[in-house]
Amino acid sequence: MRISSKKDLFEEIRTKLIKQGFSIVAQDDKQPWGGSILIDEAQAAAFAEAYFTSVDPHTFSTKLPIRPKILVVEPGKAITWQYHERRAELWRVIIGEVGVKVNDSDEDPDVQVKNCGDYLFLEPKKRHRLVGLKNWGIIAQIWQHIDEENPSDDEDVVRINGLNV
């Protein structure tokens, strides 16, 4: 993947997703760390089949919806140190390599490198941070809502501190 700009990268990802038959319901390319592309929840099973082939299909509850998303992280940038109350997340690096920080407490640990094809499962309340390394990293992500009465959304994030890598 040859990238000349953030805009071009997002366009290339969108084009690939559309060619795969996915409907894009939202795109956020304005984040200082990169951004995301949200896929229609009705296509969650197809998204899981395309990007999470090695995952046991029973990993996710059939009772609660799952939300498919692509995360794009810029070299040298990072999402905030954070966690979620009402969702679990499964990540798979699909292009490049990324850094991740994961902990059960608010203490910010060292970066672990995840390579293309690697998976990461984040339980609710698991502290985490996605970190861009030398090149752009692209991650397929599935949210698993865990509270049927109060499903997770983009507001279900508890930020522990700022953008320091």
C-alpha positions in Angstrom: 0.0 0.0 0.0 1.6 3.2 -1.2 0.3 6.2 0.8 0.8 9.8 -0.3 -1.7 11.4 2.2 -4.1 10.5 5.0 -7.0 11.4 2.6 -5.7 9.0 -0.1 -5.3 6.2 2.5 -8.9 6.6 3.7 -10.1 6.6 0.1 -8.1 3.4 -0.7 -9.5 1.7 2.4 -13.1 2.8 1.5 -12.7 1.5 -2.1 -11.4 -1.9 -0.9 -14.3 -2.2 1.6 -16.9 -1.3 -1.0 -15.4 -3.8 -3.5 -15.8 -6.4 -0.7 -19.5 -5.5 -0.6 -19.4 -3.6 2.7 -21.6 -0.5 3.3 -19.9 2.3 5.1 -22.1 4.2 7.5 -19.6 6.6 8.9 -16.0 7.8 8.5 -14.0 9.8 10.9 -10.6 10.9 9.4 -10.3 14.0 11.6 -8.7 12.4 14.7 -5.2 13.5 15.5 -4.2 9.8 15.7 -5.8 8.8 12.4 -9.4 7.8 12.4 -12.0 5.1 11.7 -14.5 3.7 9.2 -17.7 2.2 10.5 -19.3 -0.7 8.6 -23.1 -1.4 8.7 -23.9 -3.6 11.7 -26.1 -5.7 9.5 -22.9 -6.8 7.8 -21.1 -7.8 11.0 -21.1 -11.5 10.2 -19.7 -11.0 6.8 -17.0 -8.6 8.3 -16.1 -11.2 10.9 -15.9 -13.9 8.2 -13.6 -11.6 6.1 -11.3 -10.4 8.8 -11.5 -12.8 11.8 -11.4 -16.2 10.1 -9.3 -17.7 12.9 -11.7 -16.7 15.7 -14.2 -19.1 17.1 -17.6 -17.8 16.0 -19.0 -18.4 19.5 -16.6 -15.8 20.8 -19.3 -13.3 20.3 -22.9 -13.5 21.7 -25.5 -14.0 19.1 -28.0 -12.2 21.4 -26.3 -8.8 21.3 -25.2 -7.0 18.1 -21.6 -6.6 17.2 -20.2 -3.5 15.5 -17.6 -3.7 12.8 -15.1 -1.0 12.3 -11.7 -0.3 10.7 -9.2 1.7 12.8 -6.4 3.7 11.1 -3.4 4.8 13.2 -0.9 7.3 12.0 2.9 6.8 12.5 4.0 8.3 15.8 0.4 9.0 17.0 -1.8 7.3 19.6 -5.3 7.1 20.9 -5.8 8.1 24.5 -5.2 5.7 27.4 -8.8 4.5 27.8 -11.3 1.8 28.5 -14.9 1.0 27.9 -17.7 0.1 30.4 -20.2 -1.6 28.1 -18.2 -3.3 25.4 -15.5 -5.8 24.6 -13.3 -5.4 21.6 -11.5 -7.7 19.3 -8.7 -6.3 17.1 -6.8 -7.8 14.2 -3.9 -6.0 12.5 -4.6 -6.2 8.8 -1.9 -3.9 7.4 1.4 -2.9 8.9 2.4 -3.2 12.5 1.1 -1.3 15.5 1.9 -0.7 19.1 -0.5 -1.5 21.8 -0.6 -0.9 25.5 -2.9 -3.0 27.7 -3.3 -3.1 31.4 -5.9 -3.9 34.1 -5.0 -0.8 36.0 -4.5 2.9 35.1 -0.8 2.4 35.0 0.4 3.1 31.5 2.6 0.0 30.5 5.3 -0.4 27.8 4.3 -0.8 24.2 3.9 -4.3 22.7 4.3 -4.6 19.0 1.5 -6.4 17.0 2.2 -7.4 13.5 0.0 -8.0 10.5 -2.4 -10.9 11.3 -2.1 -10.6 15.1 -5.2 -10.5 17.3 -5.9 -8.7 20.6 -9.0 -9.2 22.7 -10.0 -6.4 25.1 -12.5 -7.2 27.8 -14.7 -4.4 29.2 -12.7 -2.1 31.5 -9.4 -3.3 30.1 -7.2 -0.2 29.7 -5.7 0.1 26.3 -4.0 2.4 23.8 -3.3 2.0 20.1 0.0 3.4 19.0 1.3 4.2 15.5 4.8 3.0 14.9 7.0 3.7 11.8 4.2 3.3 9.2 0.4 3.5 9.0 -1.3 0.7 10.8 -4.8 -0.6 9.9 -6.8 -2.7 12.3 -10.1 -4.5 11.9 -12.2 -4.1 15.0 -15.3 -5.7 16.3 -17.2 -4.3 19.3 -19.3 -6.7 21.3 -22.0 -4.9 23.3 -22.3 -6.5 26.7 -25.4 -4.7 28.1 -28.6 -5.4 26.2 -30.4 -2.6 27.9 -27.7 0.0 27.3 -25.6 -0.9 24.2 -22.2 0.7 23.8 -21.7 3.7 21.5 -18.8 6.1 20.7 -19.5 7.8 24.1 -18.7 4.6 26.0 -15.1 5.6 26.6 -13.4 6.6 29.8 -10.2 8.5 29.0 -7.5 8.1 31.7 -5.1 10.7 30.3 -4.0 12.6 27.2 -2.3 11.7 24.0 1.2 11.0 25.3 2.8 8.0 23.7 
